[in-house]
């Protein structure tokens, strides 16, 4: 039901458009990662299915975002996670993908928070669990996409990494989008995804993906300190 309904929905968009295809493939890879790691973490069959649903639908609003705004840049259009929730729940399209009505609020919470710097406060630990999980899966595939698949929007430039951004790396902090001042700062932001991984079981795959990301940048000297700090951080936390 889930995959058939998803493919039917995406068929309304132009899959020959490489950006639409990119998000379509990303959605399926995140779904597969979600199944894989939910099993490895010992989730129940019911929760594995829930991870699968959230994984496939986490970027649901991306397709309409590109159609309406002609960009995936949230700063120039709309927050894609909020837009995903709007498309799925405000338009009641969620009923086409799952009849688990009792989990709608959890699915909504996880999707809405998957791209946020901080997860919205709630006392519901189950919501937090799934929001953290999808954030991990999404980051794993983004780095895979940029690095292993070589889908970089640009290579490294001659820009100096902004001091504030470099200090974030040294302090093991995430880089805020508002602190990004140039192309290379934006590349460092991706390295710092490592500081936002909740499930240590993901670190081995993330480290491998980040290696390819580093190589793809074609600016190894510029990012050497960043790469070394990130690798040391991951090695200390790897399962």
N, C-alpha and C positions, 0 to 999 in steps of 0.2 A: 504493500500500500504506500509506504513512505517514498521509496525511490520512484515508483511509477507516477505518483502525484507530483513529485518534485520535477521530474522530467517533463511532465505535461505543462507545468507552470512555466518552466524555462523556455519551452517551445514557443512561447509568446514573444520571445526576444530573438535577436539575430545571433545565432551561434557561430556564424561566420565572422562575426566581430571578435577579434582576438581578446578584447577585454572582457566580453561576456563569457567567452570560452575559458578564460583564465579564472574567473570567479566560479564558474561551473565546476571546473576541475578542482579548484581549491576546496570547494564545499564537500566534494566527495572524498578528497584526501583527509580532510579534518574529520569526516565521519568515520573513515577507516581507522585513523589514529585513535579516535575516541573509543571505538570498539576494542582495539588492541590493548590500550592502556587500562581501560575499565576492567577488562579480564585479568590483566596482570596485577591490578590492585585488589582483585578479589571482590569486585562489586557483584551484587546479586544479578540474576538474569533480568529482572525488571529494571534495575538501575542501569544495566548495560544498554538496554533498549532505550532508556531515557537519554543516555549519553549519545547514542546514535542519532536520535531525533534532534537534539540540541546541536550536535556537530554538523549535520547536514543543513540545518536551518539558520545557523548563527549569523550568516551574511545574507539572509534572504532579501533584505532591502537594497542590496548592491545593484541588482538588475534594474530596478525601477530608478535608482539613483542615477545610473548612467544614462538611462532613457530621458529622464527629466532634466538633469543638470549637465549631462555630457562630461562628467568627471567622477573619479573615485576619491577626489580630495575633499575630505569632510570640511576643512576650513573654508573651502570655496563653495560648498553646497549645504550639506546637512549631515549631522551625526548619523553614520550608517547603522549603528546598533539601535538607536532610537527609531530610525526609519524602518528597520526590520521589524521591530515590535509594532509600529504603526500599521505596516502592511499585514502582518500576521494576525494581530489581535483587534485593532480598531476596525479592520475590514473583515474580521472573522474568517480569514483564510486558513487559520490554524486547523479548523475542522476538516480540511481536506487532507491533512497529514497525520493526525492522530486523534483518537477519541478518548485519550486519557485526560478527561476534563479535570480530574482531581490534581493533575500536575501542570495545568496551564499557567498558574501563577509562578511556579518554579521555573518552567521553561522560559517564560517572559523575563523573569529576573536574571537568569543566566545569560540570555541573549543580550539583554539591555546593558549588562555590565561587562561583557567580554572584551570591550575595547577601552574601558575606563581606567584612568590612572589609579583610582582607588575604588574598590567595590562599595556600593551603597551600604550604609549601616543597616543591619537587621539582626535580630536575636535568633532568627531561624538559621541554625547551623547547616541544615540540609541545603538551603538555598545557597549559602556561602560555599559549601562543598562543590556544588555543580558549577557555580560561577568561576571558582578557582580552576576547576578542571578544564572548562572550555577555554579559559584564557591560556592555559598551558598548551592545549592542543593547537590552538590558533597560532601561537608564537612558534611552535615547532615547525608548522608548515610554512609560515611566512619566511622563516630563515632558510628552509629547504627550497622554497620557490626562488628566493633571491640568490642563494648560493649554489646549491647542487644543480638546480635547473638553469642557473645563469640568467634568470629573468630580472636583470638590473635595469633600472631606468637610466642610469648613467654610471660612469666609472668615477673613481676618486679624482678630485681636482687638486689644484695647488693651494687651496684654502688652508689656512692654519686652523686646527681644531680650537674652537673657542675655549678659553681658560675655564670658564664656569662648567662647560660640558666635560672637560678633562677632569676637573675636580670631582664631578659626580661619579665618574668612572673610578677614580682613586678611592672614593668613599663608599663605593658599591651602592650608588643610588641610581634609580631610574632617571633618564633624561626627559624633561618636560618639553613638549612641542614648542612652548613659548620661549624656551632657552636656545632653540636651534636657530643659528644665524647664517649658516651656509651649507653647502652640499655635503661636506665632510662631517659636520655636526650631525646631519641627518643619518649618515651611515653609522656613526657611533651610537646613536639612539637604538639601532637594531642590535648591536652587540650587547647593549645593556638590558635587553630582554632577559638575559641570564639572571639578573637580580630580581626578577618578578616571577620566577618559576616556583610553584608551591609544592609540586610532587617530585621529589628527588629522582624518582625512577626515570624521569624524562631527560635527565642531564646527559646521559651517554649519547643519545640521539641528537640532542641539541649541540653538544660539542662537535660532533661529526659535521653537522650542518653548518655550524659557524666556521669551521675550517675551510669549507668550500666557499663560503661567503667571503672570507678573508682573501682567498686566492682570486676570486672573481673581481675583487675591487681594483686590481691592478695598481695598487698603491700601498704595498705591504710596509714600506718604511714609515709611511705616515701613520699607519694604524698599529705598528708593532707594540708600543706600550699598552695600548688598549687591549689588543689581542692577548698579550701575555697576562695582563691582570685578570681578564675574563677567564682564561684557561685555568689559572691558579685557583680562582674562586670556584669554578665548576669542579675541579679535581678534589677540592676539600669537601665538597658536598655530594659528590657522586655516590650512588648506591653501589 
